[in-house]
Amino acid sequence: MEVILIKDVDNLGAANEVVKVKNGYARNFLIPRKLAVENSPSNQKQLEERLKQFQKKEALMLAQINSVIAKFNEGPLRLGAKSGTSGKIFGSITSLQISRAIREQKGYEIDRKKISIAEEVKELGNYKAVIDFGNGKSAEVSFEVVAE
């Protein structure tokens, strides 16, 4: 029996996929738990419509990501940190501080979990961080640590 998966099912497939399963598995497990629907012409049309809507959302999201990347390329972020006379800062710069600086200086809300810093920031100077947007899209953000 062919079914269209509504949600991701482990060891079977992802959402919006057409898969072939045994009749009992479809009738007794997948369909009652609303994980799949039977592959009929009307359900096939609904699947095509969902895929069209998904592609539109994906294109809109990619356009937004590209605008964010362009904004990051305009100039570096400036982060203030308390430092000693030798240029070493007390503590270090974290992804949370970078996230706050992006929100304040660029006007975008970026989750701190998506930001990764290549090296530990313990001195004043220029550094780079990478923001992973998912879907293979990432942006490199340069930031400057200055004394407060």
Residue, then its C-alpha position, 0 to 999 in steps of 0.5 A: m500500500e502506498v501512503i503519503l507521510i504527513k510527519d517524519v517517521d523514523n526508519l521510513g521517510a520524511a514528511n510529504e514523501v510517498v512510501k510503500v508499506k505493508n497494509g497492516y502497518a498503514r491501517n493499524f499504525l500510520i493512519p490512526r496516529k495521523l502520521a500518513v494518509e492513503n495515496s489517492p488522487s485527492n491526497q496527491k493534489q493536496l501533497e502537490e499544493r503543500l509542496k508549492q506552499f513550502q517552496k514559496k516559503e523557502a524562497l521568501m526565507l532565502a530572500q530574507i537570509n540574503s538581506v541579513i547577510a548583506k546587512f552583515n557585510e556592511g561593517p563590523l560589529r563593535l563589542g565593548a569589554k572591560s580590559g586591563t592595560s595590556g589589552k587583555i579583557f576580563g573574561s571572554i566574548t561569548s555568542l550571547q554577547i554577539s547576539r545582543a550586539i547584532r540585535e542592537q546594532k543591526g536590528y536582527e534577532i539571531d539565536r545565540k545557538k546559531i552563532s559559532i566563534a572560531e577562536e576564543v576571544k580574550e584580547l582586544g582586536n578584530y575577530k570573526a564569527v559564523i552564523d548558521f541559518g540552516n539549509g546550507k546558508s551561513a554568514e561570516v560576521s566580523f566584530e571588533v572588541v574595544a575597551e569600555 
